Structures are given as structure tokens and as C-alpha cells.
Amino acid sequence: MRLLRLCAALLALSVLNQAQDVMTVDSVFSPSIGAIKRFGVLLPREYDGSRRYPILYLLHGHDGSFRDWADRTSIASYVRDLPLIVVLPDADNSWYVDSFSEKQKRYESYLVTDLRRAVESRYRVDTTRRAIAGLSMGGYGALLYGFKHPHLFRFAGSLSGAFPLVSFIEDTVRQNRSASLGQTLRRAFGPEPSEHRRRNDLFALVAEADTGRAPYVYFVTGIQDGFRGFLPAHRVFADALRAGGVRYEYHETQGGHSWRYWGREIKPLIERMREVLGF
């Protein structure tokens, strides 16, 4: 039994080291939040400085970090042989918005302006082929940026997107969130009603979207997701996209709110992204 546990530990360490070996850790000073932030970069195996590559910004979830995708999934192996740059930002528990209550924490400005400019000045990015995706809190952030900044992103993807939590912050019946999760939501979005809430409400953004400029939306959720309200909210969101004439693809698949689920579902998301961006 001890030998089995030792072998399992060594295997896990080997996988972790491989993920760390292929991920470049970079950093940038962000005026928007007044701090240096680290981020991960996955480059193609045959990265060529003479050409430009499509880019995917891949966002982490609540209580996560920029290392999560590389450490906890096989994303590095999925993209290693693709002509694609993957950027893994770190956004703490910001919900990817400029905070309502903490004015120095402007994470949307950091991601969309400071980080993007730094990445595009350091790496060979095809700025006509940008995509953004994420899990849970990051799924909300990816769709939010897709609709708020359609001139930047042609594809927006979400795995188990937490946008229902944002829409129903005060509704404890449709949510089973922790106290800490509720605190970060209130700090990020402030009281209701407010213009700040409206500007970051995905359903409002979809209703106002210019169909011709909106990104292609790909989103998926597990039918065993433990958050009450996620599955019906995803169906309502699909209806809203359909009514608004936005191009989208929606899947309900077996699985819960877990890394096992996200590690599996990121692969078809990337395959669909490649078809949309054309590479």
C-alpha cells in the first residue's frame, strides 16, 4: 500500500513538473490595480518568431490562480502542437470586473488593457484572432468580456459559467454559495439596483448586443452541477442568445462542478474555437 501511494505521488509530481516546464511565467505591472501581476503563457512547440498566432485567454475560477489550468488539466498537451498562444491570467476573486467597493481593484481594465497590451507587445499575436474562455467565475468573465468588448474577441467560451450567481446575488433560494463567495460578489458588484450592476449583467448585455459584432458564444454546463439554478439559468441564457440572434452553441453534458469536468470539456471548446477562428 505504501509503495502504491509513493508511486501515485511520484506520478502526480511528474505531471505537475511537466506542466510547469511547458508554461512560461511572465509578469506585468498594472496601473489599473497598482500591482505586479503574474500570468502564465503556453506557446506552441514550434513557436516561430516570424509568424503571428491566434490567442486564447483562459480564465480561472473563484479561489483559483493562473496556475490552475496548467497544473490541474491536460491543457498543455492539448495545445502543444497547435499554432496557438494560450495566456493564463490571474484575477484573484475579482469576478473579472472593476470593483464597485474597492476602487483600486480594476480587474477588467487590467485584463482588457494592461495585460492585453503587454502580451501583444511581447509575443507574436494575431490580433484578428483573439478568443477568451474560462471556468465558473472565469466563464462569466469570458462571456462578459466577449459582449462588452466584441471588437477584441471573436470567440467567447464558458465551462460551468457562474453568471447565475451574478444575476441573483441576493437570492439565497436559487444559490447554495458560501459566505466568502457572497462577500466577493457584493464587493465586486455593489448594491442593487445600480448602473454598475447593469453594466455587468450578461442578460442585459445580450439584450443590447449588436448581432453583427457579437462574438461566437460556446458554453457548456454539467447536468449534475451542484450549484442550484445553474442548469435552468444556462437554458434561459441560451434562449436569450437565440432571441437576440447571437451565434452560439450550447451543450449540457454529464458531470459536475469539478476539475474532472473542466479538464474534459476544454478540449471540444478548443476544437470549436479553431473552427470559428479558422486555423
N, C-alpha and C positions, 0 to 999 in steps of 0.2 A: 504493500500500500504506500509506504514511504517513497519507494522507487517510482511508482506511478505519479505521485504528487510532484516529485522532483522533475520528472520528465515533462509533465504538464507545465510546470513553472518555467522550465528552460525554453519550451516551445513558445510560450507566451512572450517571454523576454526576447526571443529571436524575432518574432513577428513585430514587436514594438520597436526593436532596433532597426529592422528593415524599413519600417515606416518613417522613423526619424532620419535614416540615411538618405531617403529619397526626397524628403521635404526640406526645402531651404527655409530657414527662419530669418526674416527680414524685419526691419522696424522703420517707423516714421514718426517725426514729431507732428502732432496735430494741433494747430491753433484753435480748432473748434472745441477741443476738450482740454487744451493746455497740458498735454502729457505726451510722452513717447509711448506708442503702441506697437506691439509686435504682431506679425502676421506670418502665416505660412504660405509657401509657393510650391506648387508641383509643376515641374517643367517636363516637356516631352523628353523621352530618352535621347532622341536625335535633335535636340534643340539647336537651331541654326540661326545665327545672328543676322543672316542675310534675308530672312523672310519674316513675315508677321503672322501671328497666331490668334485664332478665336480665344476668348477668355470666359471663364466661368467663375463668378464669385460665389463661394459655397459657405453659407452661414450656419453657425452653431445654435444650439437651443439654450433654454434657461439653465442657469448654473453650469454652463459649459465654457469652453475656451476654443481658441483657434486650433489647438492640437487634436481636438476630439475626432474629427473626420479621419485624419491620418492614423491616429492611434487605435480607433475602435471599429474601423471598417476596412474594406479592401480597396478603397478609392484609389490608392496609389497604383495598384496593379491594373485597375480598370482603365486608367488614363495614360499609363506609362508610354504606350505605343501610339497614342492619338496625337494629332497635331493640335494640341490644346494646352493652354495655360490655365491652371486652377489656383485661385487665390483664396486663402482661408483666413478671413479677418477675425479679430477679437473685439467683441462689443459688450462684454460683461453682461449684466442683466438689464440692459438699456431698453429692450424692446425695439431697438433699431430706430428710435425716434429722438428728436431734440426734446429733452426732458421738459415737462411742464413746471416742475417744482425745483429742479436743480439746473439753473440756467447755464452753468459751466459745462454741463454734460450734453453736448450737442452731437449725438452719435450719428444721426442721419447726415449732418453736414460733414462729419468726419469720414463716413463711408463713401458718400457720393462725391465729395470734393477732395478732401485731403488725401485719403488713401488712393482713390482712383488716379489722381494726378501723379502721385508718387510711383504707383505701379506702371503707369503708361510712360513714364519718363525713364524707368529702369529696365523694363522688359519689352520685348518685341510684340506688341499687342495690335491686333487688327481691330480698330475701334468701330468698324462697321458690323462686328460680330461679337457683341457682348451678351452674356447671359448671366442670370442670377438665380440661385435656388437655396433652399435651406430646410431644416427640420424644425418642427414645433414652433418655438418663438422665431426661429430663423425662417421658417416657411411663411409666417406672417410678414416678416421683414422683407423677404424676397418679393412677394406679391405687392406689398406696399410700394416698394421702390419701382417695380415694374409699371404701376399705374401713375405714380407721382412723377416719374422720370422716363416716360416712354421714348424720349429721344436718345436715351442711353442704352436701354436694354430691349433687345428683340425677343427675348425668351425669359419667362419667369416661372420657376417651378417650386412646388411646395410638397413636402412629405409631412403628413400629420400636422398641417398648419394650425397654429394656435390662435387664429383670428377670431374664433368664437369667444375666447376669454376677453379679448379686447372689446368686442361688441357688447358683452354682458358683464362688465366689471362688478356691478353691484348685485347681480343676480346670483345668489348662492344656491338656488334650486337647480339651475342648469349647469352649475360648476361644482367640482369637487377639488378645488385648489387649496393649497396650503396657505398659512398666514403670510409666509415670506413672499410667496408668489403674488398674493393680493397687495402687499406693500409695494413691490416693484411696479405693478400695474398702476397703482394710484400715483406713485411718484412720476411715472412716465407720462400718464395721460391726464392727470388732474381731475377736477370735479366735473360732473355732468349737470346741465349741458354746457358746452363751451366750444368756441371756434377751434381750439386746439384738438379737442376730441373729433370734431367733424373732419378736420383736415387729415386725420389719421384713421378714419373709418373706411375700411375696404369696401363695404357695401355702398357707401356714399360715393366713393371714388369710381366704382364701376358704373353707377348710375349716371355720372357726369363724364364718363370716358369718351374720347374721340375714337370711334371704332377703327378708323383708318390708321391711327397712330399707336393703338394699344399693342402690347407685346402678345405673343402666343403664350397662353397660360396652360401649364401642365400641373395637375395636382392630384394627389392620391391620399387616401386615409385607410387605416385598418378597421375592419368591421368589429374587431374586439378592442378598439381603443378604450382605455379606462376612463377617459375624461367624458363625463356626461355632456351631451349636447354637441360633441364634435361631429358625429356622423350626420345628424339632421342638419347642422349648420353648413356642412360641406355640400349637402344636396341643395339647400337654399342658395348657396353661393353659385353652384352650377346653373341653377335656374336664372339667377341674376345675370350671369355671363351670357346665357342664351338669349335672354330678353334684350340685353344690350348689344347683341350682335358681335360680341368679342369672340375671337377664335380661341378655342380651348379644348382640352382633353382631360377627362376626369375618370378616375378608377377607384373602386372600392375593392380592396384585396384582403386576404386572410392575414391577420396579425394585430399586434397591439402597439402601444406607445413605447417602443423599445429600440435599442441599437440593432438587435437582430433584424427587425423590420426595416429600419432605415438603410442598413447595410445591404439588404437585398433589393430594395426599391430604388436605390440611387442608380443602379445600372440601367434599367429601362428608361429612367428620366434622361440620362446622358445620351442614350441612343436616340431618343426622340429629339433632344436638343440638337444633335448633329444633323438630323434630317431638316429641322427648321432653319438652322443657320447655314446649312449646305456645305459641309466639309467632311 
